[in-house]
Amino acid sequence: MIGRLCGVLLSKNPPRLLLDVQGVGYEVEAPMTTFYQLPASGETITLHTHLVVREDAHLLYGFYTENERYLFRTLIRINGVGPKLALTILSGVSTEEFTRCIHGNDARSLTALPGVGKKTAERLIVELRDKLGDDINTALPRTAGCEGLSAALANPVSDAVSALISLGYKAQDASRMVRAVASEDLEIEAIIKAALQATVRG
């Protein structure tokens, strides 16, 4: 099991990033909560990781904090929630808001996330209520903002649409979400964050 990686961030194209660890390039999938906290390419970072072994692939998931990884591991233990959906959940709502939804029995907000139907939302609430603690302010860390992120990629709007599609949104919906918030002054992470927040609020 690969539980931690420390190396140089080579590239980031949500939801995937490439990390150079002593000459070995690791492709890692990460939630947007992690991308919001990444430094500029070329800098050294440490990620807490979870390795998923399948018959056709070994998939490595990376998280900026151990609490993010804990929530990911907790989610994938729930029937009907695989790694891809867990990554989508972590990307689409802050850990604080997710915890609030669980303790507030707010299935409606959870169903705003792609892939989360009513039954899955209800199952999340029932199975996670006792595992996340009662204090929503300390159970999990707040999602970091976008301050201090590196310069955007060449086409942040297009890359943001592609990232949302990778997270499970339909192409038409992803394009609509990005158009609603896209600005030439926003970086890719900021566009994605605004689009996801608008969806959950809606």
N, C-alpha and C positions, 0 to 999 in steps of 0.2 A: 504493500500500500504506500503510495506517495502522499504524505500528509502535509508537506511544506516545501515551497520552492523559493529560493532567493537568487535573483539574477537581474540582468539588464533587460528592460522593456524595449523590444525591438519595434513592435507595431501594435496598433489597437484598431480593430474594426468591429465594433459591437455586433454580436456578443462574443467575438473571438479576439484573443490577443496572443502575441508570440513573445515568449520569454527565453532569453539566452542564459543558460546555466552552465558555466564553464565550457562553452563551445557547443553545447547541446541545445537545440531549439525545441522548446515545449509549446505546443499549441494548447491553449487553455480557453475554455468557455466560462464566461463570468456574467453575473447579473449586472444590471445598470447601476445598482447601488455601489458596486465595486468600481465600475468605470468612472463614476462621479469623483472618485478619490484618487485616481491614478495620476502619477506625475507625467512629465513630458517624456516622449520616447528618448531613449538613451540613458535614462536614469535608472538606478537600482531600486527594485521593489521586493517585498516579501509577500507571498500569497499563501494562505491556508488552503489546502487542496483536498479534493475528494476524487478518488479514481473509481470509475465504473467500468467493469470488465464485461464485455458482451462477446458472443461468439464471433461477430464480424468486426469488432473494434474495441479499442481501449480508449475511453473518453475521460479527459481530465477537466475537472471543474475547479475554478479558483475563486477565492473570496478574500476581501481586504481584512475582515475581522473574523475571529473565531466564532462570534455570535452569529454572523451571517452563515457560516458553514454549519453551525448547530441547527439553525432553522431549516436549511436545505436538507440536512440529513433527517431531521424530524419529518419534514414534508414527504420525502420519498418513501418513508415507512408506511405512509397512509395508503390504503388500497385505492388504486385508480390514479395515483399521483406519481408520475415518473420524473426523471431528472429534467426533461425539457419543460414540463409544466411547472415544476418547482422553480426553475430558473425564470420562467415567465412571471410567476407570482412575485418573486423577489424583485424583479425588474419593474413591475407595474405598480407597486405600492410600497411605501416606506415601511420599514420594520415596525415603527411606532404605530402607524395607521393600521397595519395588518393586525397587530396585537389588539388594538382598539376594536377592530371589526370582530375578532374572535370573542372577546369578553363582552361586547355589546350585542352579540347574536345578529350581527349585520350581514346577513347573507346577500342582500341586494348589492352592496358595494363589491363583494367578492365576485359576484357573477359578472361584473363589468370587465373582469380580466378574461382574455381569450382562453378558451379551454376549460373554464370553470363554470359548470352548469349548476343548477339549483341543488341537486343531490350532492355534488362534490363540495359545494360551499357549506352545506349543512353537515357533511361528514368532517370537514376541516374544523368547524366550530366545536362539534362534539368531542373530537379526538385531541384537539390542541388546547382546549380551555384550561386544563389542569397542568399542561406542560410548559406554558409560557409564563406562568406566574400571574399574580393578581395586579401588580403595580405596572401599568402600561408605560410609565415613564422610565422605569429601570429594568424592565424585563429584557429589553433589547435596545441597542443603541439607535439614536436618531440617524436618519439618512443624511449623509453629508451633502453640502451644496456643490455648485459647480465652480466655485472660486479656485483660481490657481491651476486650472487645467491647461494643457498644452494647446497650441494652435490647431484649428480644425483641419480635417483632411481636405483634399482639393475640392470636393463637392459635398459639403456637409448635408445638404438637403437630400440628395440622392442616397447618400450613405445612411442617413437616418431612416429613410423609407425601407432600405434593404435590411437594416437592423431590426425594425419592427416586424417585417415579414419573417425573419429568422426566429423571432420570439413567438410566432404563432398567429400574427394578424394577417388577414387577407390583404392582397396587394392593393385593392381598391380602398379598403379601410385605412391601411397604413399611409397611403398617399393623401387621403382626406385629412387624417390626423396631423400630418406634417404641414400640409398647406395652411391649416388653421393657425399654426403657431410659427411657421418658418420665417426667419428674418436673416438678411445678409450679415447681420452683426452677431448672430448666434453660432456657437460651435455645435458640433454634432451631438455631444452629450447633453447640452442645454436644450437642443431641439427635442431630443428623445424624452428628456425629463418632463418638459412642458407638455408634450403630446400625451404622455402617460398620465400625468396628473390631471389633465383636462378630461381624459376618458373616465378616470375613477370618480372625479367630482360630478361628471354628467350622469 
